[in-house]
């Protein structure tokens, strides 16, 4: 549901923000049917941290990385 997707997006953003010193504006989070899309310009280390943080969120079915690496 859209409400659940919104809740997951908020939880993922919080999880990423508390896991790494990554500016929240650098990673865009979009959730569609509990599939979380992560987008942005990041280093491979930042991507790894963001993916791990996202996977730790209850309700996430799948994490799809759409990153550009610097």
C-alpha positions in Angstrom: 0.0 0.0 0.0 1.1 3.6 -0.5 0.9 4.3 3.2 3.1 1.4 4.0 5.6 2.5 1.2 5.7 6.0 2.7 6.4 4.5 6.1 9.2 2.3 4.7 10.7 5.3 2.9 10.8 7.3 6.1 12.4 4.5 8.1 15.0 3.8 5.4 16.0 7.5 5.3 16.4 7.5 9.0 18.4 4.2 9.0 20.8 5.6 6.3 21.2 8.9 8.1 22.1 7.2 11.4 24.4 4.6 9.8 26.8 6.8 7.9 28.0 10.4 7.5 26.2 10.6 4.1 24.3 13.8 3.3 20.7 12.8 3.1 20.2 14.9 -0.1 22.8 12.6 -1.9 20.6 9.5 -1.7 17.1 9.5 -3.0 14.8 6.7 -1.6 11.7 5.6 -3.6 9.6 2.7 -2.3 7.2 0.8 -4.6 5.3 -2.2 -3.1 8.0 -2.6 -0.4 10.8 -2.6 -3.1 13.2 0.1 -2.2 15.1 2.0 -4.9 18.2 3.8 -3.8 19.5 6.5 -6.2 22.3 9.0 -6.1 25.9 9.9 -6.6 27.9 8.0 -4.0 31.2 6.1 -3.3 31.1 2.3 -3.3 31.6 2.4 0.5 28.6 4.8 0.9 26.5 2.6 -1.3 27.3 -0.5 0.7 26.5 1.2 4.0 23.2 2.5 2.6 22.2 -0.9 1.3 23.0 -2.6 4.6 21.0 0.1 6.5 18.1 -0.3 4.1 18.0 -4.1 4.5 17.8 -3.7 8.2 14.4 -1.9 8.0 11.4 -4.1 8.7 9.1 -4.4 5.7 11.7 -4.0 3.0 11.2 -6.8 0.5 14.0 -5.9 -2.0 16.7 -3.3 -2.4 17.4 -2.1 -5.9 20.5 0.0 -6.4 20.4 2.7 -9.0 23.6 4.5 -7.9 26.1 6.4 -9.9 29.6 5.9 -8.4 32.3 8.5 -7.8 
